[in-house]
Amino acid sequence: MKSHVREGYSAEFWSLAVADDERQSYEQELTTFENHEDNNRMTLYGTAFRKISGSPEGSDGYVWIQEDLPPGTHYDVRRMYNNEETIAIFSHKGDAVSAARYAASHDGGYGDVCIITTNLPVTHISCEDWIFG
């Protein structure tokens, strides 16, 4: 498995990587947000989330967590955009939060991420397993 520690990329790489159609898709997805008064809650595709990390002053992405997480579920850490790619699935909430915070960080490089429930099988037994796997 590959390491999820991000290597440095040039500005030219990112400018070429973000095509106009991807930017338009991203902007369309943003219009689906229903912002709440405190800006720490949102609804995306009918699911309520609350923000657990991230700041507009920082370079890291935001981490959002589904508000009603039933016990005994698996926790899917996924990108908020870009077809909502699954990053990892954990059986423990703490590992999911740790992995989501790293994934959203500048070093993780995934941008905004969320944690939602899933019935899919676990992909990693711990956050360390995911980072160093």
Summary of the structure (lengths in Angstrom):
residues: 133
radius of gyration: 15.0
end to end distance: 5.5
largest distance: 44.8
contacts: 347
relative contact order: 0.18
helix: 27%
strand: 26%
